[in-house]
Amino acid sequence: MRSLTEILTERISRGGPITVADYMAEALFHPRFGYYTTREPFGSAGDFTTAPEISQMFGELIGLWCAVTWAAMGRPARVVLAELGPGRGTLMSDLLRAAGTVPEFLAALDVWLVEASPRLAARQADTLKGRDVHWAERFEELPAGPLLLVANELFDALPVRQFEKRDGAWVERMVGVTEHGFEFVPGPDAEPDLPAHVLAAPDGAIAETCPAGQALAAALGARLAESGGAALIVDYGHARSAAGDTLQAVRRHRFHPVLEMPGLADLTAHVDFEALAAAARPARAWGPVPQGAFLAALGIETRAALLAQAGGPKVAADLAGQMRRLIDPGEMGTLFKALALTHPALPAPPGFLNP
Ligand SMILES: C[S@@+](CC[C@H](N)C(=O)[O-])C[C@H]1O[C@@H](n2cnc3c(N)ncnc32)[C@H](O)[C@@H]1O
């Protein structure tokens, strides 16, 4: 059987170096050998763990966030609830269980999962067995009408282009092949779509854009402004646009060389929340706020205490550990951030009261 390394080596040898975005797209979503096409990477036996896989409290609190936002929308009798990149379906499962505490909200939901990997869509079907859920491969396929959308660690998986400042000008950073394997090589002159303070970075600087993320944010923003609703985006990244090489590979919970073993390691880049919020106009952006502050404002400590009361000392200790991982600044509390996008007429959503 051929490997993705062989396929990409042959492609680059024949056609020349490819962009970092092309490399990333192949590594993650090649139809036969892509990372998300071939595996289920979550949990201690996989490569990384995400917030909903750490604790049920994450999805539950987001479920209540959705219910409160639905009330602020004027309690529409029908609302599309969509999740982008739902992984194993854990967040949606916890969200819907929490939504059950507000029966009219649960009854109003038309639930959609937007997933590019058929393998993960099958896993989500398993997790959500018994729930009335639909799948789409692309955001644009969602049915019309008011929308509530959540996306946890989706935008970091969208391919980025990289640029390098050389002799006072920007060139695209490409992936070529040498006798040592894949290597970064300078490409053609470029005019990256970046703010002036990033473009002014000194020689040697690397900067990134995420065209797929920008396009998705633009489509989402237009839809929210036209049909009403709100989106909650949680991911790791920076609040303000800045130069920097944030491409990273992770395999078995450790950092891995980014150009080694494409398709066998997760490949992500930090989310530029400022660029994402700007692309989503005319929707209104709130935040980003650090994940720790966001979950604290939603009442994670109260939820943990309630669950602990019901579960006993061992459960209480587990919950305290989960909460620490989600909110401590040294863990996920600061690097991860929450951004809300809303119809311009909606009030501040829960957790974003002090923008
Ligand atoms: C890092 S995982 C996060 C999974 C889940 N949200 C969680 O928090 O556990 C990224 C997810 O996004 C999906 N994905 C990546 N790119 C996508 C795209 N362009 N459209 C839809 N889903 C995508 C992956 O298949 C996977 O389900």
The ligand as a Gaussian input file, in Angstrom:
#p B3LYP/6-31G(d) Opt

LIG

0 1
 C       -9.859000      18.627000      16.689000
 S      -11.320000      17.827000      16.174000
 C      -12.447000      18.526000      17.348000
 C      -13.590000      17.616000      17.639000
 C      -14.629000      18.095000      18.642000
 N      -15.188000      19.375000      18.306000
 C      -14.092000      18.109000      20.049000
 O      -13.964000      19.169000      20.613000
 O      -13.796000      17.025000      20.552000
 C      -11.745000      18.568000      14.639000
 C      -13.032000      18.089000      14.045000
 O      -13.342000      18.919000      12.920000
 C      -13.602000      18.109000      11.785000
 N      -13.265000      18.947000      10.619000
 C      -12.055000      19.423000      10.254000
 N      -12.152000      20.187000       9.147000
 C      -13.464000      20.236000       8.828000
 C      -14.223000      20.890000       7.810000
 N      -13.630000      21.636000       6.888000
 N      -15.559000      20.735000       7.782000
 C      -16.169000      19.977000       8.734000
 N      -15.506000      19.321000       9.715000
 C      -14.180000      19.444000       9.752000
 C      -12.757000      16.885000      12.038000
 O      -13.102000      15.786000      11.253000
 C      -13.038000      16.679000      13.522000
 O      -14.308000      16.134000      13.751000

